[in-house]
Amino acid sequence: MSDIRSENKKHFSFELVHTDANSKARAGIIKTPHGEIETPMFMPVGTHGTIKALQPKVLKDHNIPIILSNTYHLEIAPGSSLIKKAGGLHKFMGWSGPILTDSGGFQVFSLQNKSIKEEGAEFKLPNGNKILLSPESSIGIQQNLGSDIMMAFDECIPYPATEKYTVNSIARTHRWLQRCVDAWDNPKQSLFGIIQGSTYNKYRKECVEQVCSHDLPGYAIGGVSVGEGPEWMEKIVKYTAPLMPKDKPRYVMGVGNPEDLFMIWEHGIDISDCIIPTKFARGGTVFTNRGKIRIGHKNYRRDFYPLEPNCDCYTCKNFTRSYVKHLFDSNEILGAILVTTHNIAFYVGLAKRARKAILDNRFLEFKKEFLTSYKS
């Protein structure tokens, strides 16, 4: 293990560039085999090896730094062995930038037809077949995919959870992490550990100590955005983040409302991901600096302004609200494409603006300015 850890440092690194003078917000640089990532940053979700409704060229044109894909879903179809034969996920999907792969641990939380045991989690597929996802198979699949960052296989603890359930779950997650570490044998790929513990501070602290004892390239806070609400989410992040190593990337999984992004950034988180901007886009919800708008509303029928004035994304530079509303009214695919393009550009741009504010020691001012005009 010590050999692969040392070898991995040749391919992956994190530099903490600056911490805001008035908060714990951080600006950093993550270096991977497929490019550098400036933090804080938001990661679009491409579960099946694609950001829904977007070509990889659009992602590149809008300087998307990294995308997330999912181990569980890609193993079901088309299969990680096939993707490996195709040259890995980067080549298979035509994307040259960094990729992070989720381990399948979230599916342990989100899918109903599964059973959890020491060996791993067994899922029953819609066709009646079963698939066992274990720490070893999760890492093996992710190594077949060739992602830059792999996530350790864990159980995403549901909310609410009893103290007894939490104790048993995190003990198993720690045993699974050791098995993930033992299965990791590609130094060009980095393995991140995941900190669980539900809403209990003492178990969050225990998880930080045990997970970080492995000296992995990065760490994530898991088990938030699972129904606990914004107050509990902030309590968990505010307590856990300062316990994590300062010289490693910090990732909060599954957080994507703009107001929540500001919260995690303020507490020193570097990476986040969520389906919100793309899923909402397909339903006609547009994110703007003044809040969300529903482009299907009748008020936009004669509105010849762009979705977001002063936005330089492809959609806003070329189309009006009236036209995009027409596309949704006509059930045209282009409507989802254009709103997705804008929403992703908005989210990535928001992270870049936050980074600049951190470097200028005015993050809290920027947060206040944004949230004052933003209506959720």
SULNOR-V72522 format. One record per pair of residues at least 12 apart in sequence whose ideal C-beta (glycine too) atoms are under 6 Angstrom apart, sorted by sequence separation. I is the first residue (numbers start at 1). GAP is how many residues later the second one is. D is the distance in Angstrom with one decimal. If there is no record, write none. Layout:
BEGIN
I | GAP | D
I | GAP | D
END
This chain:
BEGIN
16 | 12 | 4.9
120 | 12 | 5.4
121 | 12 | 5.2
157 | 12 | 5.3
195 | 12 | 4.5
224 | 12 | 5.5
252 | 12 | 4.9
284 | 12 | 4.7
15 | 13 | 5.9
108 | 13 | 4.7
120 | 13 | 5.3
195 | 13 | 5.5
14 | 14 | 6.0
15 | 14 | 4.7
120 | 14 | 3.1
155 | 14 | 5.1
307 | 14 | 6.0
324 | 14 | 5.6
119 | 15 | 5.6
138 | 15 | 3.9
14 | 16 | 5.3
177 | 16 | 5.8
195 | 16 | 5.4
304 | 16 | 4.6
305 | 16 | 6.0
252 | 17 | 4.9
255 | 17 | 4.8
13 | 18 | 4.7
135 | 18 | 4.5
155 | 18 | 5.6
193 | 18 | 4.0
256 | 18 | 2.3
303 | 18 | 4.1
304 | 18 | 5.5
154 | 19 | 4.3
221 | 19 | 5.4
250 | 19 | 5.0
255 | 19 | 5.9
303 | 19 | 5.3
12 | 20 | 5.8
49 | 20 | 5.3
250 | 20 | 5.0
251 | 20 | 4.0
252 | 20 | 5.2
254 | 20 | 5.8
256 | 20 | 3.7
288 | 20 | 4.6
46 | 21 | 4.7
249 | 21 | 4.9
286 | 21 | 5.1
300 | 21 | 4.4
11 | 22 | 5.2
249 | 22 | 6.0
43 | 23 | 5.3
44 | 23 | 5.4
45 | 23 | 5.0
46 | 23 | 5.1
47 | 23 | 4.5
153 | 23 | 5.4
173 | 23 | 5.6
193 | 23 | 4.9
315 | 23 | 4.4
41 | 24 | 5.2
43 | 25 | 5.1
48 | 25 | 5.5
152 | 25 | 5.0
191 | 25 | 5.5
219 | 25 | 5.5
300 | 25 | 4.4
47 | 26 | 5.3
170 | 26 | 5.2
192 | 26 | 4.3
193 | 26 | 5.2
194 | 26 | 4.8
195 | 26 | 5.3
196 | 26 | 5.4
241 | 26 | 4.6
315 | 26 | 4.9
153 | 27 | 5.7
190 | 27 | 3.9
196 | 27 | 4.8
237 | 27 | 5.4
241 | 27 | 4.8
314 | 27 | 5.6
315 | 27 | 4.3
37 | 28 | 4.4
152 | 28 | 4.4
192 | 28 | 5.5
194 | 28 | 4.2
313 | 28 | 6.0
37 | 29 | 5.4
104 | 29 | 4.8
219 | 29 | 5.9
225 | 29 | 4.1
234 | 29 | 5.4
238 | 29 | 5.3
295 | 29 | 5.3
313 | 29 | 5.1
69 | 30 | 6.0
71 | 30 | 5.3
218 | 30 | 5.1
225 | 30 | 5.3
237 | 30 | 5.2
295 | 30 | 5.2
218 | 31 | 4.0
220 | 31 | 3.9
221 | 31 | 4.8
222 | 31 | 5.2
66 | 32 | 4.2
67 | 32 | 5.9
68 | 32 | 4.9
69 | 32 | 5.4
70 | 32 | 4.9
71 | 32 | 5.6
72 | 32 | 3.7
166 | 32 | 4.5
296 | 32 | 5.1
313 | 32 | 3.6
71 | 33 | 4.5
170 | 33 | 5.8
181 | 33 | 5.7
199 | 33 | 5.7
212 | 33 | 6.0
220 | 33 | 5.4
104 | 34 | 5.4
166 | 34 | 5.9
72 | 35 | 4.6
103 | 35 | 4.7
208 | 35 | 4.4
307 | 35 | 5.2
174 | 36 | 5.0
204 | 36 | 4.9
161 | 37 | 4.4
166 | 37 | 5.5
170 | 37 | 5.6
56 | 38 | 4.8
201 | 38 | 5.3
56 | 39 | 4.6
150 | 39 | 5.4
157 | 39 | 5.4
154 | 40 | 4.7
101 | 41 | 4.8
135 | 41 | 4.5
139 | 41 | 5.3
149 | 41 | 5.1
150 | 41 | 5.1
151 | 41 | 5.4
152 | 41 | 5.1
157 | 41 | 4.9
152 | 42 | 5.5
143 | 43 | 5.2
149 | 43 | 5.9
49 | 44 | 4.6
101 | 44 | 5.7
135 | 44 | 3.8
139 | 44 | 4.1
284 | 44 | 4.9
135 | 45 | 4.6
139 | 45 | 5.8
101 | 46 | 4.0
108 | 47 | 5.1
109 | 47 | 3.7
136 | 47 | 4.7
99 | 48 | 4.5
103 | 48 | 4.2
105 | 48 | 5.5
108 | 48 | 6.0
99 | 49 | 5.6
100 | 49 | 4.1
101 | 49 | 5.7
102 | 49 | 5.4
105 | 49 | 4.4
109 | 49 | 5.8
98 | 50 | 4.4
103 | 50 | 4.3
106 | 50 | 5.2
105 | 51 | 5.3
286 | 53 | 5.7
282 | 54 | 4.6
89 | 56 | 4.3
287 | 56 | 5.1
89 | 57 | 5.6
88 | 58 | 3.2
281 | 58 | 4.1
281 | 59 | 4.0
287 | 59 | 4.8
84 | 60 | 4.1
80 | 61 | 4.3
35 | 62 | 5.3
83 | 62 | 5.8
278 | 62 | 5.4
281 | 62 | 4.6
34 | 63 | 5.6
35 | 63 | 5.6
34 | 64 | 4.6
80 | 64 | 3.7
80 | 65 | 5.6
32 | 66 | 4.5
75 | 66 | 4.9
156 | 66 | 5.6
157 | 66 | 4.7
277 | 66 | 3.9
71 | 67 | 5.7
156 | 67 | 5.6
159 | 67 | 4.9
277 | 67 | 5.8
158 | 68 | 6.0
159 | 68 | 4.7
159 | 69 | 4.3
71 | 70 | 5.0
277 | 70 | 5.0
71 | 71 | 5.5
290 | 83 | 5.5
291 | 83 | 5.3
291 | 84 | 3.4
265 | 89 | 5.6
262 | 105 | 4.8
34 | 114 | 5.5
33 | 115 | 5.9
32 | 116 | 4.1
33 | 155 | 5.3
11 | 177 | 4.9
12 | 178 | 4.3
8 | 179 | 4.5
7 | 180 | 3.6
8 | 182 | 5.9
4 | 183 | 5.0
12 | 205 | 5.2
68 | 205 | 4.9
30 | 219 | 5.6
40 | 225 | 4.9
52 | 226 | 5.5
45 | 228 | 5.6
40 | 230 | 5.5
42 | 230 | 5.8
43 | 230 | 4.0
45 | 230 | 4.8
39 | 231 | 4.0
14 | 234 | 6.0
14 | 235 | 4.9
25 | 240 | 5.1
25 | 241 | 5.4
26 | 242 | 5.3
28 | 242 | 5.8
23 | 243 | 5.1
24 | 243 | 5.5
24 | 244 | 4.0
53 | 283 | 4.7
58 | 283 | 5.8
62 | 283 | 4.9
53 | 284 | 4.7
64 | 284 | 5.9
54 | 286 | 5.6
53 | 287 | 4.3
44 | 300 | 5.5
42 | 305 | 4.6
42 | 309 | 4.8
41 | 310 | 4.9
40 | 311 | 5.4
40 | 314 | 5.7
27 | 328 | 5.0
27 | 331 | 4.5
27 | 332 | 5.4
25 | 333 | 4.8
20 | 338 | 4.7
25 | 338 | 4.3
21 | 340 | 4.1
23 | 340 | 5.4
18 | 341 | 5.4
20 | 341 | 5.7
23 | 341 | 5.5
22 | 342 | 5.3
20 | 343 | 4.3
END
